Amino acid sequence: MKIATFLTLFIAVLPIKSCNKNEINIAESTLLSTNDYLVFGYVGLGRICGANVIYKIENGKLYADTSKIFCKDQENYQFSGYQLPDSEYNKAKIFVSNFPTELAKETSKTFGCPGCADGGMFFIQLKVSGQKIKTWRIDDAVFRSDKDVTNQPFPAYLAKYGQAVSNVFLEIKY
């Protein structure tokens, strides 16, 4: 009887434990316990690049980069910042907990027209173990609309994410 109970339990739990190695997992626990990270920021582009602050979540901590070096060489940007209090990290966790799995499956790319009409962009960089670093540049219209400034639709998951995180930039104190 004990063996039958054990086998029933084992068979019921087995599918829960299985996963695809090629699938990117951006679960909060991933970014709490490893050297994986999520970098994100709202960057004013247009005539004058205005990267006030870029954030990084790594190992359950939030860091801020206020150096403004992003504007000097966006293509080769490397985060360089300082740790913020846990209270600020708790505000920023939404960037991880709401991160769309569909976006994690995308390659590095640009969505919409960041910088058009002197607008800005939502900058995201993701490093997950065993994967190349991915970078996305997203028209800042994603914070308020389901279309970019050229009236092209964002993927639904991206518009939902942008609108969910838009106000958090204003709440984090760096």
Secondary structure as GFF3:
##gff-version 3
##sequence-region A 1 174
A	DSSP	alpha_helix	2	17	.	.	.	ID=ss1
A	DSSP	alpha_helix	28	33	.	.	.	ID=ss2
A	DSSP	beta_strand	37	44	.	.	.	ID=ss3
A	DSSP	beta_strand	54	58	.	.	.	ID=ss4
A	DSSP	beta_strand	61	65	.	.	.	ID=ss5
A	DSSP	three_ten_helix	69	71	.	.	.	ID=ss6
A	DSSP	three_ten_helix	74	76	.	.	.	ID=ss7
A	DSSP	beta_strand	82	83	.	.	.	ID=ss8
A	DSSP	alpha_helix	86	92	.	.	.	ID=ss9
A	DSSP	alpha_helix	94	97	.	.	.	ID=ss10
A	DSSP	alpha_helix	101	105	.	.	.	ID=ss11
A	DSSP	beta_strand	109	111	.	.	.	ID=ss12
A	DSSP	three_ten_helix	116	118	.	.	.	ID=ss13
A	DSSP	beta_strand	120	127	.	.	.	ID=ss14
A	DSSP	beta_strand	134	139	.	.	.	ID=ss15
A	DSSP	three_ten_helix	140	143	.	.	.	ID=ss16
A	DSSP	alpha_helix	156	165	.	.	.	ID=ss17
A	DSSP	alpha_helix	168	171	.	.	.	ID=ss18
###
